[in-house]
């Protein structure tokens, strides 16, 4: 569960979202054409959305596993 959380959220953020943010940060909005801005967005947006989907799903799975483990421990105590 911890591994899933580390890789699925922190790993994806560090190795996926941060480099995308750095690339996007390098874009000079006051010096870019509308067509180039559209290309930049289309190149950025699908990757960003896919990475966010991975982070969201891995967080949900980790939470479900945590709840299952907590409930399992709770029922075996009594």
N, C-alpha and C positions, 0 to 999 in steps of 0.2 A: 504494500500500500504506500509506504514511504517512497519507494523507488518510483512508483507510478506518479506520485505527486512531484517528485524532484525532476524526473525526466519530462513528464507531460506538461508541466507548467513552467517551472524555473528554467529547464533546459531549452524548451521551445522559445521562451522569452529571450534568454541570453543569446542563443545561437540563431534565432529566427527573427523575432520582432525588433530587437535592438539593431542588428545590421540594416533591416529595412528602414527603421527610423533614421539611422545615420545617413542612408542614401537619400531619403526624402528631405532631410535637413539640409543637404547640399544643394538642393534645387533652389535657385534664386527666382522667386516668383515675380519680381519686378523686371526680370530680364528674359523671361521665357515666353514663347509664343503660345497662343491658345492651342494649336495643334500639338505642340510638344508637351504641353500640360496634360492634354487628353491622353497622350501616349504614356506619360509618366504615371498618371492615375491608373490606367488599365494594367500597366505592368505591376504596380504596387498593390492594387486593391484585391486581386484574386489571391495573391500570396498572403496578404495580411488576414483576409477572411478565413482562409484555410488554416493558418496558424492559430487564430482565435478559436476556431472550431475544435482543434486538437486540444488546446488548453482547457476549454470549457468541458469537453467530454471527459478528459482525464481527471479534472477536478470533481465532476459528478461521480465518476466511478470510484475515486478515492473516498469520497464522502459516503457513498453507499457501503463500501467495504468497511469503513470505520463504524458505521451504524450497525452493520451485521456483527462485527466483532464485539461491539459494546453490548448488544442485546444477547449474544451468545454467552458472554461472560456473566451478564446479569442473571440469566436463567440458571446457570450452573452453580451459582453461589448459594441459592436458597435450597 
